[in-house]
Every structure is written in C-alpha cells, then in structure tokens.
Amino acid sequence: MPESLFAALGNDVRLNVVGLLAKGEMCLCELAPHFHQDQSVICRHLQLLERAGVVLSRRDGQRIFYRLADRRTVRLLETAMDIVEHPHRTHPNGPKGSKEDK
C-alpha cells in the first residue's frame, strides 16, 4: 500500500537509512555511527522500514544485515527531491493540462 511506504519514508532518520542502504547492504553496527542515537532507536527504524517493505534483512551469525528491497525506492526519493528543489520545473512530457495529457 502506498500510504505505508510514504509513512515509512516520512522521517529524516529513515530517509537517511535508505540513502545509506542505497550504497549497499549494511549491518546495524555500520549504520549506527551515522546517527546520534542509540542503536536500539536505529533498530526500531529499520524494523519499521522492513514492515513497510522498504528494506529486507538477513542474519549472518549474530549480525543482521539490511538492504533495500527495491532499488526503485531510491529513484522515488530522487524524484521527490527534484520536485522539492525545482518546484516550477516543467515535466519532461509537457505541463499538466497540455495537449499531450488529453
């Protein structure tokens, strides 16, 4: 469901986690130093992202590794950032309401 995806991505920490995981699989011990929060807090964010289908996890011994479930999530966030940073840019297929949209 789109609302669970957007709700999961509607937090700065989780957005930063997704950005880090865009570079590749990481365990909690590799992610945590990027944040000024306890590992338990980051772990809860990861669990929420996993429940929303944004990340997948796998256990290797005592460590749990996380990776993006779908690379399109990165493209979605890049598109959203482009819209925010350039709100008046025209869509490549023409402005909304143009002949091409009808």
Wavefront OBJ file of the C-alpha trace (Angstrom):
o trace
v 0.000 0.000 0.000
v 1.396 3.403 -0.937
v 0.427 5.028 2.350
v 2.592 2.599 4.370
v 5.532 3.240 2.041
v 5.207 7.014 2.326
v 4.620 6.828 6.078
v 7.798 4.764 6.446
v 9.749 7.290 4.394
v 8.280 10.261 6.250
v 11.085 10.528 8.791
v 14.557 12.056 8.458
v 16.319 9.127 10.144
v 14.606 6.576 7.916
v 15.314 8.652 4.809
v 18.986 8.750 5.780
v 18.969 4.989 6.403
v 17.568 4.451 2.904
v 20.252 6.757 1.498
v 22.974 4.745 3.213
v 21.493 1.428 2.083
v 21.393 2.753 -1.476
v 25.168 2.239 -1.385
v 24.771 -1.431 -0.456
v 23.984 -3.862 2.312
v 24.939 -2.808 5.836
v 24.529 -4.129 9.357
v 23.244 -2.084 12.277
v 26.788 -1.660 13.605
v 27.744 0.023 10.305
v 24.620 2.204 10.140
v 24.524 3.406 13.751
v 27.676 5.585 13.687
v 25.986 7.816 11.087
v 23.362 8.859 13.643
v 23.456 10.498 17.056
v 21.043 7.960 18.531
v 21.246 4.622 20.328
v 21.442 1.515 18.187
v 18.087 0.452 19.640
v 16.447 3.548 18.110
v 18.008 2.849 14.706
v 16.925 -0.786 15.034
v 13.300 0.302 15.535
v 13.518 2.489 12.418
v 14.907 -0.468 10.468
v 12.089 -2.703 11.710
v 9.516 -0.152 10.585
v 11.181 0.075 7.162
v 11.172 -3.715 6.946
v 7.462 -3.975 7.868
v 6.711 -1.406 5.149
v 8.626 -3.471 2.586
v 11.338 -0.862 2.057
v 14.214 -2.990 3.369
v 14.993 -6.683 3.648
v 17.135 -8.287 6.307
v 19.245 -11.397 6.636
v 21.018 -12.843 9.624
v 24.678 -13.852 9.490
v 25.697 -15.191 12.883
v 24.812 -12.540 15.434
v 24.625 -9.719 12.910
v 21.589 -8.700 10.906
v 22.293 -7.136 7.524
v 19.864 -4.803 5.804
v 19.450 -3.924 2.140
v 16.884 -2.119 0.036
v 14.036 -4.333 -1.092
v 13.614 -2.408 -4.331
v 16.070 -0.008 -5.978
v 13.122 1.998 -7.315
v 12.758 3.444 -3.815
v 15.926 5.444 -4.466
v 14.521 6.752 -7.748
v 11.285 7.686 -5.973
v 13.204 9.699 -3.390
v 15.400 11.320 -6.049
v 12.285 12.355 -7.984
v 10.676 13.729 -4.815
v 13.824 15.734 -4.015
v 13.911 17.095 -7.569
v 10.301 18.255 -7.232
v 11.054 19.942 -3.898
v 14.260 21.584 -5.152
v 12.796 22.681 -8.519
v 9.061 23.209 -7.939
v 8.479 25.172 -11.128
v 10.293 22.822 -13.498
v 8.068 21.563 -16.296
v 7.510 17.832 -16.562
v 9.504 16.317 -19.472
v 6.233 15.268 -21.147
v 4.877 18.801 -21.075
v 2.983 20.818 -18.496
v -0.050 19.247 -16.861
v -3.138 20.003 -18.889
v -1.224 20.264 -22.164
v -2.461 18.634 -25.374
v -0.234 15.633 -24.664
v -2.147 14.869 -21.427
v -5.549 14.797 -23.158
l 1 2 3 4 5 6 7 8 9 10 11 12 13 14 15 16 17 18 19 20 21 22 23 24 25 26 27 28 29 30 31 32 33 34 35 36 37 38 39 40 41 42 43 44 45 46 47 48 49 50 51 52 53 54 55 56 57 58 59 60 61 62 63 64 65 66 67 68 69 70 71 72 73 74 75 76 77 78 79 80 81 82 83 84 85 86 87 88 89 90 91 92 93 94 95 96 97 98 99 100 101 102
